[in-house]
Amino acid sequence: MSNRAIAITVLILIIATGYLLVKGDGDIDMGGEKHGAEALHVDEKKPAETTAPAAPTAEPAKK
């Protein structure tokens, strides 16, 4: 591959990357791992969904 072809390929990749960054939603965070109030949290499941149903208990014998 010639130097000209390599230069053209690199230029096309740079232009494509710039286009995608400009046309994207712009919400790119390169700050690394977050802790505390600025961290995004996944919604927790409801307690009813996380617990298994209770096993039936034996009723005392009636007299």
C-alpha positions as YAML, in Angstrom:
chain: A
units: angstrom
residues:
- id: 1
  name: MET
  ca: [0.00, 0.00, 0.00]
- id: 2
  name: SER
  ca: [1.40, 3.35, -0.95]
- id: 3
  name: ASN
  ca: [1.88, 6.30, 1.36]
- id: 4
  name: ARG
  ca: [-0.81, 8.20, -0.52]
- id: 5
  name: ALA
  ca: [-3.38, 5.44, 0.10]
- id: 6
  name: ILE
  ca: [-2.51, 5.31, 3.81]
- id: 7
  name: ALA
  ca: [-2.83, 9.10, 4.13]
- id: 8
  name: ILE
  ca: [-6.21, 9.09, 2.36]
- id: 9
  name: THR
  ca: [-7.46, 6.24, 4.57]
- id: 10
  name: VAL
  ca: [-6.39, 8.03, 7.76]
- id: 11
  name: LEU
  ca: [-8.01, 11.26, 6.56]
- id: 12
  name: ILE
  ca: [-11.29, 9.47, 5.81]
- id: 13
  name: LEU
  ca: [-11.27, 7.85, 9.26]
- id: 14
  name: ILE
  ca: [-10.63, 11.20, 10.95]
- id: 15
  name: ILE
  ca: [-13.47, 12.84, 9.02]
- id: 16
  name: ALA
  ca: [-15.85, 9.95, 9.79]
- id: 17
  name: THR
  ca: [-14.99, 10.09, 13.50]
- id: 18
  name: GLY
  ca: [-15.55, 13.84, 13.62]
- id: 19
  name: TYR
  ca: [-18.88, 13.49, 11.82]
- id: 20
  name: LEU
  ca: [-20.10, 10.83, 14.25]
- id: 21
  name: LEU
  ca: [-19.06, 12.91, 17.26]
- id: 22
  name: VAL
  ca: [-20.83, 16.01, 15.94]
- id: 23
  name: LYS
  ca: [-24.01, 14.21, 14.86]
- id: 24
  name: GLY
  ca: [-24.19, 12.05, 17.99]
- id: 25
  name: ASP
  ca: [-26.20, 12.97, 21.05]
- id: 26
  name: GLY
  ca: [-23.17, 14.69, 22.55]
- id: 27
  name: ASP
  ca: [-23.48, 12.99, 25.92]
- id: 28
  name: ILE
  ca: [-19.96, 11.61, 26.04]
- id: 29
  name: ASP
  ca: [-18.33, 11.40, 29.46]
- id: 30
  name: MET
  ca: [-14.62, 10.65, 29.45]
- id: 31
  name: GLY
  ca: [-14.29, 11.31, 33.20]
- id: 32
  name: GLY
  ca: [-13.89, 7.69, 34.24]
- id: 33
  name: GLU
  ca: [-15.63, 5.87, 37.05]
- id: 34
  name: LYS
  ca: [-18.10, 7.94, 39.08]
- id: 35
  name: HIS
  ca: [-18.90, 7.73, 42.77]
- id: 36
  name: GLY
  ca: [-21.40, 9.52, 44.93]
- id: 37
  name: ALA
  ca: [-24.21, 11.78, 43.77]
- id: 38
  name: GLU
  ca: [-23.03, 12.05, 40.16]
- id: 39
  name: ALA
  ca: [-23.11, 8.26, 39.64]
- id: 40
  name: LEU
  ca: [-26.00, 6.81, 37.66]
- id: 41
  name: HIS
  ca: [-27.92, 4.13, 39.52]
- id: 42
  name: VAL
  ca: [-29.97, 1.33, 38.04]
- id: 43
  name: ASP
  ca: [-33.53, 1.16, 39.31]
- id: 44
  name: GLU
  ca: [-33.90, -1.45, 42.00]
- id: 45
  name: LYS
  ca: [-36.49, -4.19, 41.62]
- id: 46
  name: LYS
  ca: [-39.58, -4.14, 43.76]
- id: 47
  name: PRO
  ca: [-39.35, -6.29, 46.92]
- id: 48
  name: ALA
  ca: [-42.16, -8.54, 45.65]
- id: 49
  name: GLU
  ca: [-40.12, -9.39, 42.55]
- id: 50
  name: THR
  ca: [-36.90, -10.14, 44.40]
- id: 51
  name: THR
  ca: [-38.27, -12.50, 47.07]
- id: 52
  name: ALA
  ca: [-39.42, -16.05, 46.43]
- id: 53
  name: PRO
  ca: [-42.98, -16.90, 47.39]
- id: 54
  name: ALA
  ca: [-43.31, -18.21, 50.93]
- id: 55
  name: ALA
  ca: [-43.62, -21.96, 51.33]
- id: 56
  name: PRO
  ca: [-47.03, -23.09, 52.61]
- id: 57
  name: THR
  ca: [-47.03, -23.85, 56.32]
- id: 58
  name: ALA
  ca: [-48.73, -26.85, 57.84]
- id: 59
  name: GLU
  ca: [-51.86, -25.93, 59.77]
- id: 60
  name: PRO
  ca: [-52.31, -27.43, 63.24]
- id: 61
  name: ALA
  ca: [-54.73, -30.36, 63.39]
- id: 62
  name: LYS
  ca: [-58.26, -29.43, 64.48]
- id: 63
  name: LYS
  ca: [-59.94, -31.38, 67.30]
...
